[in-house]
Amino acid sequence: MSDHIEKLGRLLADARKRQRLTLRAVEGTVGISNAYLSQLENGKVRAPSPVILHKLSDLYSLSYATVMQEAGYPVPENVKKSAENERFVARVGCVTDEEEDALVEYLMFLRSRKKDGD
């Protein structure tokens, strides 16, 4: 299974849950089966349709460029950096300055532990 497809699945599942939508609710809104959406979220769809990804990105308030990049489709270089930042926001939502500081501190802690353990 492609790393891109796994990341895409996590991104879509996190965004759907953040929107408090069920698979069936998305099925009715986007017009794809909940079974297909489940397969997409679990990394079982190797080449997801850009049309479906566009519909999902609109529904989930995600950047289409971010979703396409996670799916492994080519994205122009000038769009990639912004897409990387948006991926984080898409997964956790907006954060306060205090939350951002705490997340950075925790990430630095995790990285230091990883270096110490190598």
Accessible surface in RSA format (square Angstrom, percent):
REM  Atomic radii and reference values for relative SASA: ProtOr
REM  Chains: A
REM  Algorithm: Lee & Richards
REM  Probe-radius: 1.40
REM  Slices: 20
REM RES _ NUM      All-atoms   Total-Side   Main-Chain    Non-polar    All polar
REM                ABS   REL    ABS   REL    ABS   REL    ABS   REL    ABS   REL
RES MET A   1   141.08  73.1  67.09  44.4  73.99 176.2  73.19  62.2  67.89  89.9
RES SER A   2    55.45  46.9  38.91  51.9  16.54  38.1  38.98  83.0  16.46  23.1
RES ASP A   3    86.70  60.7  78.55  78.2   8.15  19.3  37.27  87.7  49.44  49.3
RES HIS A   4    88.06  48.1  87.60  60.9   0.45   1.2  57.42  59.2  30.63  35.6
RES ILE A   5     7.56   4.3   7.56   5.6   0.00   0.0   7.56   5.4   0.00   0.0
RES GLU A   6    65.27  37.5  60.16  45.5   5.12  12.2  16.08  31.1  49.19  40.2
RES LYS A   7    71.40  34.8  69.10  42.4   2.30   5.5  22.36  20.1  49.04  52.2
RES LEU A   8     0.11   0.1   0.11   0.1   0.00   0.0   0.11   0.1   0.00   0.0
RES GLY A   9     0.13   0.2   0.00   N/A   0.13   0.2   0.13   0.4   0.00   0.0
RES ARG A  10   105.85  44.4 103.06  52.5   2.79   6.6  53.57  73.2  52.29  31.7
RES LEU A  11     0.29   0.2   0.28   0.2   0.01   0.0   0.28   0.2   0.01   0.0
RES LEU A  12     0.00   0.0   0.00   0.0   0.00   0.0   0.00   0.0   0.00   0.0
RES ALA A  13    13.14  12.1  13.14  20.3   0.00   0.0  13.14  18.5   0.00   0.0
RES ASP A  14    39.01  27.3  34.82  34.7   4.18   9.9   7.21  17.0  31.80  31.7
RES ALA A  15     0.00   0.0   0.00   0.0   0.00   0.0   0.00   0.0   0.00   0.0
RES ARG A  16    24.05  10.1  24.05  12.3   0.00   0.0   0.00   0.0  24.05  14.6
RES LYS A  17   127.13  62.0 113.55  69.7  13.58  32.3  70.48  63.4  56.65  60.3
RES ARG A  18    84.04  35.3  62.30  31.8  21.74  51.8  41.17  56.3  42.87  26.0
RES GLN A  19    65.15  36.4  43.20  31.6  21.95  52.3   6.67  14.2  58.48  44.4
RES ARG A  20   214.06  89.9 181.50  92.5  32.56  77.5  73.79 100.9 140.27  85.0
RES LEU A  21    44.66  24.9  38.87  27.8   5.79  14.5  40.03  28.1   4.63  12.5
RES THR A  22    85.14  60.6  81.87  83.0   3.26   7.8  78.34 105.2   6.80  10.3
RES LEU A  23    50.08  27.9  47.45  33.9   2.63   6.6  47.45  33.3   2.63   7.1
RES ARG A  24   167.24  70.2 159.52  81.3   7.71  18.4  61.04  83.4 106.20  64.4
RES ALA A  25    41.99  38.6  27.08  41.8  14.91  33.9  39.39  55.5   2.60   6.9
RES VAL A  26     0.22   0.1   0.00   0.0   0.22   0.5   0.22   0.2   0.00   0.0
RES GLU A  27    54.11  31.1  51.51  39.0   2.60   6.2  16.59  32.1  37.52  30.6
RES GLY A  28    66.68  82.2   0.00   N/A  66.68  82.2  39.01 107.1  27.67  62.0
RES THR A  29    91.98  65.4  57.63  58.4  34.35  81.9  42.00  56.4  49.98  75.6
RES VAL A  30    11.39   7.5   2.47   2.2   8.92  21.5   6.07   5.3   5.31  14.4
RES GLY A  31    65.05  80.2   0.00   N/A  65.05  80.2  33.42  91.7  31.63  70.8
RES ILE A  32    16.50   9.4   9.57   7.1   6.93  16.7  16.50  11.9   0.00   0.0
RES SER A  33    55.37  46.8  45.59  60.8   9.79  22.5  39.19  83.5  16.18  22.7
RES ASN A  34    28.50  19.7  28.22  27.3   0.27   0.7   2.03   4.9  26.46  25.6
RES ALA A  35    60.62  55.7  54.16  83.6   6.46  14.7  59.64  84.0   0.98   2.6
RES TYR A  36    60.05  28.0  58.07  33.0   1.98   5.1  53.52  40.2   6.53   8.0
RES LEU A  37     0.06   0.0   0.06   0.0   0.00   0.0   0.06   0.0   0.00   0.0
RES SER A  38    35.25  29.8  34.13  45.6   1.12   2.6  11.09  23.6  24.16  33.8
RES GLN A  39    88.15  49.3  86.92  63.5   1.23   2.9  13.19  28.1  74.95  56.8
RES LEU A  40     0.22   0.1   0.05   0.0   0.17   0.4   0.13   0.1   0.09   0.2
RES GLU A  41    23.60  13.6  11.24   8.5  12.37  29.4   3.72   7.2  19.89  16.2
RES ASN A  42    88.34  60.9  71.35  68.9  17.00  40.9  15.05  36.2  73.29  70.8
RES GLY A  43     5.85   7.2   0.00   N/A   5.85   7.2   0.00   0.0   5.85  13.1
RES LYS A  44   140.31  68.5 109.93  67.4  30.38  72.3  66.13  59.5  74.18  79.0
RES VAL A  45    19.75  13.0  16.39  14.8   3.36   8.1  19.74  17.2   0.00   0.0
RES ARG A  46   206.24  86.6 187.17  95.4  19.07  45.4  71.73  98.0 134.52  81.5
RES ALA A  47    80.45  74.0  56.56  87.3  23.89  54.3  58.64  82.6  21.81  57.8
RES PRO A  48     0.66   0.5   0.53   0.5   0.13   0.5   0.53   0.4   0.13   0.8
RES SER A  49    40.63  34.3  34.58  46.1   6.05  13.9  30.89  65.8   9.73  13.6
RES PRO A  50    54.64  39.8  54.35  49.5   0.29   1.0  54.56  45.0   0.08   0.5
RES VAL A  51    96.84  63.7  93.36  84.5   3.48   8.4  96.65  84.0   0.19   0.5
RES ILE A  52    26.29  15.0  26.29  19.6   0.00   0.0  26.29  18.9   0.00   0.0
RES LEU A  53     0.00   0.0   0.00   0.0   0.00   0.0   0.00   0.0   0.00   0.0
RES HIS A  54    80.05  43.8  80.05  55.6   0.00   0.0  42.58  43.9  37.47  43.6
RES LYS A  55    91.65  44.7  86.08  52.8   5.57  13.3  48.95  44.1  42.69  45.5
RES LEU A  56     0.00   0.0   0.00   0.0   0.00   0.0   0.00   0.0   0.00   0.0
RES SER A  57     0.90   0.8   0.69   0.9   0.21   0.5   0.00   0.0   0.90   1.3
RES ASP A  58    96.37  67.5  74.82  74.5  21.55  51.0  28.34  66.7  68.03  67.8
RES LEU A  59    45.87  25.5  30.07  21.5  15.80  39.7  37.23  26.1   8.64  23.2
RES TYR A  60     0.00   0.0   0.00   0.0   0.00   0.0   0.00   0.0   0.00   0.0
RES SER A  61    92.55  78.2  57.71  77.0  34.84  80.3  40.02  85.2  52.53  73.6
RES LEU A  62    15.28   8.5   0.92   0.7  14.35  36.1   4.49   3.2  10.79  29.0
RES SER A  63    35.72  30.2  18.45  24.6  17.26  39.8  20.52  43.7  15.19  21.3
RES TYR A  64    79.63  37.2  73.47  41.8   6.16  16.0  61.49  46.2  18.14  22.4
RES ALA A  65    21.97  20.2  16.34  25.2   5.63  12.8  19.54  27.5   2.43   6.4
RES THR A  66     1.60   1.1   1.28   1.3   0.33   0.8   1.50   2.0   0.10   0.1
RES VAL A  67     0.00   0.0   0.00   0.0   0.00   0.0   0.00   0.0   0.00   0.0
RES MET A  68    24.55  12.7  24.55  16.2   0.00   0.0  24.55  20.9   0.00   0.0
RES GLN A  69    32.97  18.4  31.70  23.2   1.27   3.0  11.44  24.3  21.53  16.3
RES GLU A  70    14.09   8.1  13.70  10.4   0.39   0.9   0.57   1.1  13.52  11.0
RES ALA A  71     9.96   9.2   0.00   0.0   9.96  22.7   0.00   0.0   9.96  26.4
RES GLY A  72    41.50  51.2   0.00   N/A  41.50  51.2  10.07  27.6  31.43  70.4
RES TYR A  73    58.74  27.4  52.49  29.9   6.25  16.3  47.59  35.8  11.15  13.7
RES PRO A  74   128.75  93.8 100.34  91.5  28.41 103.3 111.59  92.1  17.17 106.7
RES VAL A  75    13.79   9.1   4.10   3.7   9.69  23.4   6.11   5.3   7.68  20.8
RES PRO A  76    87.86  64.0  74.79  68.2  13.07  47.5  87.31  72.1   0.55   3.4
RES GLU A  77   133.82  76.8 118.85  89.9  14.97  35.6  66.74 129.1  67.08  54.8
RES ASN A  78   131.87  90.9  95.94  92.7  35.93  86.5  48.90 117.7  82.97  80.2
RES VAL A  79    47.33  31.1  44.99  40.7   2.33   5.6  47.33  41.1   0.00   0.0
RES LYS A  80    67.94  33.1  67.94  41.7   0.00   0.0  25.18  22.7  42.76  45.5
RES LYS A  81   139.73  68.2 137.88  84.6   1.85   4.4  92.80  83.5  46.92  50.0
RES SER A  82    54.85  46.3  48.45  64.7   6.39  14.7  39.12  83.3  15.73  22.0
RES ALA A  83     1.59   1.5   0.37   0.6   1.22   2.8   1.04   1.5   0.55   1.5
RES GLU A  84    84.50  48.5  73.53  55.6  10.97  26.1  30.21  58.4  54.29  44.3
RES ASN A  85    90.48  62.4  84.77  81.9   5.71  13.8  28.50  68.6  61.98  59.9
RES GLU A  86    65.77  37.8  63.01  47.7   2.76   6.6  32.14  62.2  33.63  27.5
RES ARG A  87    69.13  29.0  69.13  35.2   0.00   0.0   0.44   0.6  68.68  41.6
RES PHE A  88    95.37  47.7  92.16  57.1   3.21   8.4  94.93  57.6   0.44   1.3
RES VAL A  89    67.29  44.3  67.24  60.9   0.04   0.1  67.24  58.4   0.04   0.1
RES ALA A  90     6.45   5.9   3.01   4.6   3.44   7.8   6.27   8.8   0.18   0.5
RES ARG A  91    82.27  34.5  69.55  35.5  12.72  30.3   9.67  13.2  72.60  44.0
RES VAL A  92    76.36  50.2  48.97  44.3  27.39  66.0  53.93  46.9  22.43  60.8
RES GLY A  93    10.36  12.8   0.00   N/A  10.36  12.8   9.82  26.9   0.54   1.2
RES CYS A  94   119.42  90.3  89.84 100.2  29.58  69.5  36.72  93.0  82.70  89.2
RES VAL A  95    52.19  34.3  25.71  23.3  26.49  63.8  28.19  24.5  24.01  65.1
RES THR A  96    73.67  52.4  65.78  66.7   7.89  18.8  70.39  94.5   3.28   5.0
RES ASP A  97   109.88  77.0 104.43 103.9   5.45  12.9  26.96  63.4  82.93  82.7
RES GLU A  98   129.69  74.5 122.93  93.0   6.76  16.1  68.56 132.6  61.13  49.9
RES GLU A  99    84.81  48.7  81.27  61.5   3.54   8.4  33.86  65.5  50.95  41.6
RES GLU A 100    90.55  52.0  90.50  68.5   0.05   0.1  19.42  37.6  71.13  58.1
RES ASP A 101    97.19  68.1  91.29  90.9   5.90  14.0  28.98  68.2  68.22  68.0
RES ALA A 102    59.97  55.1  50.65  78.2   9.32  21.2  56.26  79.2   3.71   9.8
RES LEU A 103    77.62  43.2  74.16  53.1   3.47   8.7  74.82  52.5   2.80   7.5
RES VAL A 104    76.29  50.2  75.31  68.2   0.98   2.4  76.24  66.2   0.05   0.1
RES GLU A 105   127.68  73.3 123.22  93.2   4.47  10.6  41.77  80.8  85.91  70.1
RES TYR A 106   124.58  58.2 121.21  69.0   3.36   8.8  88.33  66.4  36.24  44.7
RES LEU A 107    78.86  43.9  78.29  56.0   0.58   1.5  78.81  55.3   0.06   0.2
RES MET A 108   122.17  63.3 115.91  76.7   6.26  14.9 101.60  86.4  20.57  27.3
RES PHE A 109   100.38  50.2  93.94  58.2   6.44  16.8  99.57  60.4   0.81   2.3
RES LEU A 110    68.07  37.9  63.26  45.3   4.82  12.1  63.51  44.6   4.57  12.3
RES ARG A 111   140.54  59.0 138.76  70.7   1.77   4.2  44.04  60.2  96.50  58.5
RES SER A 112    51.32  43.4  47.46  63.3   3.86   8.9  40.05  85.3  11.26  15.8
RES ARG A 113   138.59  58.2 129.22  65.9   9.36  22.3  31.24  42.7 107.34  65.1
RES LYS A 114   151.28  73.8 140.62  86.3  10.65  25.4  93.15  83.8  58.13  61.9
RES LYS A 115   157.60  76.9 141.75  87.0  15.84  37.7  85.94  77.4  71.66  76.3
RES ASP A 116   123.85  86.8  90.26  89.8  33.58  79.4  34.21  80.5  89.64  89.4
RES GLY A 117    67.69  83.5   0.00   N/A  67.69  83.5  35.67  97.9  32.02  71.7
RES ASP A 118   145.42 101.9  82.27  81.9  63.15 149.3  59.81 140.8  85.61  85.4
END  Absolute sums over single chains surface
CHAIN  1 A     7763.5       6495.3       1268.2       4238.5       3525.0
END  Absolute sums over all chains
TOTAL          7763.5       6495.3       1268.2       4238.5       3525.0
